[in-house]
């Protein structure tokens, strides 16, 4: 465990710099090359089976799904769009390899596809509920095909994921299907909590509530991905639980950084308008932490969040910038970055329980670092 923890202390999720135990700058920025190579290999393994699974959908659902994954334009002509980073299927394969080697990784490809299908089911539904108009640098499915069609396509992807596992002859597929179904229910509960929070006053939402919601919405699927990889490697209950814990904690770190990007990210990299989360008064983790700080900036932020935002009004860009500054001055950005580092330390503790030899966990470590150092 000491080796895992040393590596965690040497890197800062806030800056990407290597740091020693006292926080001194060290060997230079994290370049993400190992993770990028792993994600590329994952796409090469997963995409053919993912595409074949999507092609098996009924025509109307297939068209929407192919558009959502970036493989077709809205008119059905071929496209070479971005199907996403493949972080979740990469975690499945990396977990299987860490505990069972290359053979287990190859056997877990169908489970990795199932996790990616569930992830994209949630994206299709989230875009409808959040009224997001852009994803992966193109219009979201609901803006092209309508709410009902986007929701139905998401439903079809979820059913397809469970069918893949039900048809898989691997001895772990039954347990994997149960775990994935349980995860979907947790995701839905987390999304319900998230949407309910949007109707509550800023001072009525606690940081503990938002952290629990983020674990359900984001951490649960990353934990499930790692657990499925462990199951396909034939791991025991303790190792499966530890890898689930690793994924959950890494998922919370992921969500914290995602919320930071949602406020301060570069639209050219994120594919979303600057300050989109602030514009819709989203109670993201940095915002709730800022509101709870008791500072003068927190009071200003509460006032800004307490009035409706109307897109297109004169000065709306300036108001978003003012809101982002209030979050930062109230400590929301610093808290989120520090909390992400703490969650990664917890993730490393869980990983050490499941995979005592750091060399075997190289892929999981690289992915964990990648998700806390990304900028889009």
C-alpha positions as CSV (number, residue, x, y, z in Angstrom):
1,X,0.0,0.0,0.0
2,X,2.9,2.4,0.8
3,X,4.0,2.3,-2.9
4,X,0.5,3.2,-4.1
5,X,0.2,6.0,-1.6
6,X,3.6,7.5,-2.5
7,X,2.6,7.7,-6.1
8,X,-0.7,9.4,-5.1
9,X,1.1,12.0,-3.1
10,X,3.5,12.7,-5.9
11,X,0.8,14.0,-8.3
12,X,-1.7,16.9,-7.9
13,X,-5.1,16.5,-9.6
14,X,-5.4,20.3,-9.5
15,X,-2.3,21.0,-11.6
16,X,-1.0,17.8,-13.0
17,X,2.4,18.4,-11.5
18,X,4.4,15.8,-9.7
19,X,4.8,16.7,-6.0
20,X,6.6,15.2,-3.1
21,X,5.0,14.5,0.3
22,X,5.4,18.2,1.3
23,X,3.8,19.4,-1.9
24,X,7.1,20.5,-3.6
25,X,7.1,20.5,-7.4
26,X,8.9,17.5,-8.8
27,X,9.6,15.8,-12.0
28,X,7.2,17.7,-14.3
29,X,3.7,17.5,-15.7
30,X,1.7,14.3,-16.2
31,X,1.5,13.8,-19.9
32,X,-1.1,11.0,-20.0
33,X,0.6,9.1,-22.7
34,X,0.2,5.7,-21.0
35,X,-3.5,6.3,-20.4
36,X,-4.0,7.6,-24.0
37,X,-2.4,4.5,-25.4
38,X,-4.6,2.3,-23.1
39,X,-7.7,4.1,-24.2
40,X,-6.8,3.7,-27.9
41,X,-6.2,0.0,-27.4
42,X,-9.6,-0.2,-25.6
43,X,-11.3,1.5,-28.5
44,X,-9.7,-1.0,-30.9
45,X,-10.9,-4.0,-28.9
46,X,-14.3,-2.6,-27.9
47,X,-15.6,-0.6,-30.9
48,X,-16.1,-3.6,-33.4
49,X,-18.3,-5.4,-30.8
50,X,-20.0,-2.2,-29.8
51,X,-20.8,-1.3,-33.4
52,X,-22.1,-4.8,-34.1
53,X,-24.3,-4.6,-31.0
54,X,-25.7,-1.2,-32.0
55,X,-26.3,-2.5,-35.6
56,X,-28.5,-5.2,-34.1
57,X,-31.0,-2.6,-32.8
58,X,-34.3,-2.0,-34.7
59,X,-33.9,0.5,-37.5
60,X,-35.4,3.5,-35.8
61,X,-33.4,3.0,-32.6
62,X,-30.2,2.1,-34.6
63,X,-30.3,5.4,-36.5
64,X,-30.4,7.5,-33.3
65,X,-27.7,5.4,-31.6
66,X,-25.4,5.5,-34.6
67,X,-25.7,9.3,-34.6
68,X,-25.2,9.5,-30.8
69,X,-21.9,7.5,-31.1
70,X,-20.7,9.7,-33.9
71,X,-20.8,7.0,-36.6
72,X,-23.5,8.6,-38.7
73,X,-24.7,12.1,-39.5
74,X,-28.4,12.9,-38.8
75,X,-29.3,12.1,-42.4
76,X,-27.8,8.6,-42.0
77,X,-24.6,9.2,-44.0
78,X,-21.3,7.8,-42.5
79,X,-19.5,10.0,-40.1
80,X,-16.1,9.8,-38.3
81,X,-17.2,11.5,-35.1
82,X,-16.0,11.0,-31.5
83,X,-17.6,8.1,-29.7
84,X,-16.1,9.2,-26.4
85,X,-13.0,8.5,-24.3
86,X,-13.9,4.9,-23.5
87,X,-12.8,5.4,-19.8
88,X,-15.4,2.9,-18.4
89,X,-14.7,0.0,-20.8
90,X,-11.0,0.7,-20.3
91,X,-11.5,0.2,-16.6
92,X,-13.2,-3.1,-17.2
93,X,-10.3,-4.4,-19.3
94,X,-7.6,-3.0,-17.0
95,X,-9.2,-4.6,-13.9
96,X,-9.5,-7.9,-15.7
97,X,-5.9,-7.7,-16.8
98,X,-4.7,-6.7,-13.3
99,X,-6.2,-9.7,-11.7
100,X,-6.2,-12.3,-14.5
101,X,-3.8,-11.2,-17.2
102,X,-4.3,-10.9,-21.0
103,X,-6.6,-13.9,-21.2
104,X,-9.0,-12.4,-18.7
105,X,-8.9,-9.0,-20.5
106,X,-9.8,-10.6,-23.8
107,X,-12.7,-12.5,-22.1
108,X,-14.0,-9.3,-20.6
109,X,-14.5,-7.4,-23.9
110,X,-18.3,-8.1,-24.0
111,X,-18.6,-6.9,-20.4
112,X,-16.7,-3.7,-21.4
113,X,-19.2,-3.2,-24.3
114,X,-22.1,-3.6,-21.9
115,X,-20.7,-0.9,-19.5
116,X,-20.2,1.4,-22.5
117,X,-23.8,0.9,-23.6
118,X,-25.1,1.7,-20.1
119,X,-23.0,4.8,-19.9
120,X,-24.4,6.1,-23.2
121,X,-27.9,5.2,-22.1
122,X,-27.4,7.6,-19.3
123,X,-25.9,10.3,-21.6
124,X,-28.9,10.2,-23.9
125,X,-31.3,10.6,-20.9
126,X,-29.2,13.2,-19.1
127,X,-29.1,15.4,-22.2
128,X,-32.9,15.4,-22.4
129,X,-33.3,16.1,-18.7
130,X,-30.6,18.8,-18.5
131,X,-31.6,20.2,-21.9
132,X,-28.0,20.1,-23.0
133,X,-27.7,21.0,-26.7
134,X,-24.2,19.9,-27.4
135,X,-22.2,16.8,-26.7
136,X,-18.8,15.7,-28.3
137,X,-18.8,18.9,-30.4
138,X,-22.1,18.2,-32.2
139,X,-25.9,18.7,-31.4
140,X,-27.3,16.2,-28.9
141,X,-29.6,13.5,-30.0
142,X,-32.8,15.0,-28.5
143,X,-32.2,18.3,-30.4
144,X,-32.0,16.3,-33.7
145,X,-34.6,13.5,-33.2
146,X,-36.8,14.9,-30.4
147,X,-37.1,14.0,-26.7
148,X,-39.2,10.8,-27.1
149,X,-36.8,9.2,-29.7
150,X,-33.7,10.1,-27.6
151,X,-35.3,8.5,-24.5
152,X,-36.3,5.4,-26.3
153,X,-32.9,5.0,-27.9
154,X,-31.4,5.2,-24.4
155,X,-33.8,2.6,-23.2
156,X,-32.8,0.3,-26.1
157,X,-29.1,0.7,-25.2
158,X,-29.7,-0.3,-21.6
159,X,-31.6,-3.4,-22.7
160,X,-28.9,-4.2,-25.2
161,X,-26.3,-4.1,-22.5
162,X,-28.1,-6.6,-20.4
163,X,-28.8,-8.9,-23.4
164,X,-25.1,-9.0,-24.2
165,X,-24.3,-10.3,-20.7
166,X,-27.2,-12.7,-20.7
167,X,-26.0,-14.2,-23.9
168,X,-22.3,-14.4,-22.8
169,X,-21.2,-18.0,-22.0
170,X,-18.6,-16.8,-19.6
171,X,-19.2,-18.1,-16.0
172,X,-19.1,-14.6,-14.6
173,X,-21.7,-13.2,-16.9
174,X,-24.7,-13.9,-14.6
175,X,-23.1,-12.1,-11.6
176,X,-22.0,-9.3,-13.9
177,X,-25.6,-8.8,-15.2
178,X,-26.9,-8.6,-11.7
179,X,-24.3,-6.1,-10.7
180,X,-24.8,-4.0,-13.8
181,X,-28.6,-4.0,-13.2
182,X,-28.1,-2.9,-9.6
183,X,-25.8,-0.2,-10.8
184,X,-28.4,1.1,-13.2
185,X,-30.9,1.4,-10.4
186,X,-28.4,3.3,-8.3
187,X,-27.7,5.6,-11.3
188,X,-31.4,6.4,-11.6
189,X,-31.7,7.1,-7.9
190,X,-28.7,9.5,-8.1
191,X,-30.2,11.2,-11.1
192,X,-33.5,11.6,-9.3
193,X,-31.7,13.2,-6.4
194,X,-29.8,15.5,-8.7
195,X,-33.0,16.8,-10.5
196,X,-34.8,17.2,-7.2
197,X,-32.0,19.3,-5.9
198,X,-32.4,21.8,-8.7
199,X,-35.8,22.7,-7.3
200,X,-34.4,23.5,-3.9
201,X,-33.0,26.8,-2.7
202,X,-29.2,27.1,-2.7
203,X,-29.0,27.1,1.1
204,X,-31.2,23.9,1.4
205,X,-28.6,21.6,-0.2
206,X,-25.8,20.2,1.9
207,X,-22.3,19.1,0.7
208,X,-22.8,15.6,2.1
209,X,-26.0,15.3,-0.1
210,X,-24.2,16.3,-3.2
211,X,-21.3,14.0,-2.6
212,X,-23.7,11.1,-2.1
213,X,-25.5,12.0,-5.3
214,X,-22.2,12.2,-7.2
215,X,-21.2,8.8,-6.0
216,X,-24.5,7.3,-7.2
217,X,-24.4,9.2,-10.5
218,X,-20.7,8.8,-11.4
219,X,-18.8,6.7,-8.9
220,X,-21.3,3.8,-9.1
221,X,-20.7,3.0,-12.8
222,X,-16.9,3.4,-12.6
223,X,-16.9,1.1,-9.6
224,X,-19.2,-1.4,-11.4
225,X,-16.8,-1.3,-14.4
226,X,-13.9,-2.3,-12.2
227,X,-15.9,-4.9,-10.4
228,X,-17.0,-6.5,-13.7
229,X,-13.4,-6.7,-14.8
230,X,-12.6,-8.4,-11.5
231,X,-15.5,-10.9,-11.9
232,X,-14.3,-11.8,-15.4
233,X,-10.8,-12.5,-13.9
234,X,-12.3,-14.9,-11.5
235,X,-11.5,-12.8,-8.4
236,X,-12.9,-13.4,-5.0
237,X,-15.6,-11.3,-3.2
238,X,-13.0,-9.2,-1.3
239,X,-11.1,-8.2,-4.5
240,X,-14.3,-7.4,-6.3
241,X,-15.5,-5.2,-3.5
242,X,-12.1,-3.4,-3.3
243,X,-12.0,-2.7,-7.0
244,X,-15.6,-1.4,-6.8
245,X,-14.4,0.9,-4.0
246,X,-11.4,2.0,-6.1
247,X,-13.7,2.9,-9.0
248,X,-16.2,4.7,-6.8
249,X,-13.5,6.9,-5.2
250,X,-11.9,7.6,-8.6
251,X,-15.3,8.3,-9.9
252,X,-15.9,11.0,-7.2
253,X,-12.5,12.5,-8.1
254,X,-13.6,12.4,-11.8
255,X,-16.9,14.2,-11.0
256,X,-15.1,16.8,-8.9
257,X,-12.8,17.6,-11.8
258,X,-15.7,17.5,-14.2
259,X,-17.6,20.0,-12.2
260,X,-14.5,22.3,-12.2
261,X,-14.3,21.9,-16.0
262,X,-18.0,22.7,-16.2
263,X,-17.3,26.1,-14.7
264,X,-13.8,27.0,-15.9
265,X,-13.2,24.7,-18.8
266,X,-12.2,25.9,-22.3
267,X,-15.3,25.5,-24.6
268,X,-12.9,24.7,-27.5
269,X,-11.9,21.6,-25.6
270,X,-15.1,20.7,-23.7
271,X,-17.5,21.2,-26.6
272,X,-19.9,23.0,-24.3
273,X,-20.5,26.8,-23.7
274,X,-18.4,28.4,-21.0
275,X,-20.1,28.4,-17.7
276,X,-23.0,26.2,-18.9
277,X,-23.5,24.7,-15.4
278,X,-23.7,28.1,-13.8
279,X,-26.1,29.4,-16.4
280,X,-28.7,26.7,-15.4
281,X,-27.9,27.2,-11.7
282,X,-26.6,23.7,-11.4
283,X,-25.7,22.8,-7.8
284,X,-22.3,21.2,-8.6
285,X,-19.8,20.3,-6.0
286,X,-17.7,23.5,-6.2
287,X,-20.8,25.6,-6.1
288,X,-22.3,23.9,-3.0
289,X,-18.9,24.0,-1.2
290,X,-18.7,27.7,-2.0
291,X,-22.2,28.3,-0.7
292,X,-21.3,26.5,2.5
293,X,-18.1,28.6,3.1
294,X,-19.8,31.4,5.1
295,X,-17.7,34.0,3.2
296,X,-18.9,37.3,1.7
297,X,-18.4,35.7,-1.7
298,X,-20.8,32.9,-0.6
299,X,-23.5,35.4,0.1
300,X,-23.0,37.0,-3.3
301,X,-23.2,33.6,-4.9
302,X,-26.4,32.8,-3.1
303,X,-27.9,36.0,-4.4
304,X,-26.9,35.2,-7.9
305,X,-28.1,31.7,-7.7
306,X,-31.4,32.8,-6.2
307,X,-32.5,34.6,-9.3
308,X,-33.4,33.0,-12.6
309,X,-31.0,33.2,-15.5
310,X,-32.4,34.2,-18.8
311,X,-30.2,33.4,-21.8
312,X,-29.7,36.2,-24.3
313,X,-30.4,39.0,-21.8
314,X,-27.9,41.9,-22.1
315,X,-24.9,41.2,-19.9
316,X,-25.6,37.5,-19.5
317,X,-22.0,36.6,-20.2
318,X,-20.8,39.0,-17.6
319,X,-23.1,37.6,-15.1
320,X,-21.8,34.1,-15.7
321,X,-18.2,35.4,-15.3
322,X,-19.2,37.1,-12.1
323,X,-20.8,33.9,-10.7
324,X,-17.7,31.9,-11.6
325,X,-15.6,34.4,-9.8
326,X,-17.8,34.2,-6.7
327,X,-17.5,30.4,-6.6
328,X,-13.7,30.8,-6.8
329,X,-13.4,33.5,-4.2
330,X,-15.6,31.5,-1.8
331,X,-13.1,28.6,-2.1
332,X,-15.2,26.3,-4.3
333,X,-12.5,25.6,-6.8
334,X,-9.7,25.0,-4.3
335,X,-12.0,22.7,-2.2
336,X,-12.9,20.7,-5.3
337,X,-9.3,20.2,-6.3
338,X,-8.2,19.2,-2.8
339,X,-11.2,16.9,-2.4
340,X,-10.3,15.2,-5.7
341,X,-6.8,14.6,-4.4
342,X,-8.2,13.1,-1.2
343,X,-10.6,10.8,-3.1
344,X,-7.7,9.6,-5.3
345,X,-5.8,8.7,-2.1
346,X,-8.7,6.7,-0.9
347,X,-8.9,5.0,-4.4
348,X,-5.3,4.0,-4.1
349,X,-5.9,2.4,-0.7
350,X,-8.7,0.3,-2.2
351,X,-6.6,-0.6,-5.2
352,X,-3.8,-1.8,-3.0
353,X,-6.2,-4.1,-1.2
354,X,-7.2,-5.8,-4.5
355,X,-3.9,-5.7,-6.4
356,X,-0.9,-5.7,-3.9
357,X,1.7,-5.5,-6.7
358,X,1.8,-2.0,-8.2
359,X,3.2,-3.2,-11.5
360,X,0.1,-5.3,-12.1
361,X,-2.2,-2.3,-11.5
362,X,-0.4,0.0,-14.0
363,X,-3.4,0.3,-16.3
364,X,-5.7,1.2,-13.5
365,X,-3.3,3.7,-12.1
366,X,-2.8,5.4,-15.5
367,X,-6.6,5.7,-16.0
368,X,-7.1,7.0,-12.4
369,X,-4.5,9.7,-13.1
370,X,-6.0,10.5,-16.5
371,X,-9.5,11.2,-15.2
372,X,-8.2,13.7,-12.6
373,X,-5.9,15.6,-15.0
374,X,-8.1,16.0,-18.0
375,X,-9.2,19.4,-19.2
376,X,-12.2,18.4,-21.3
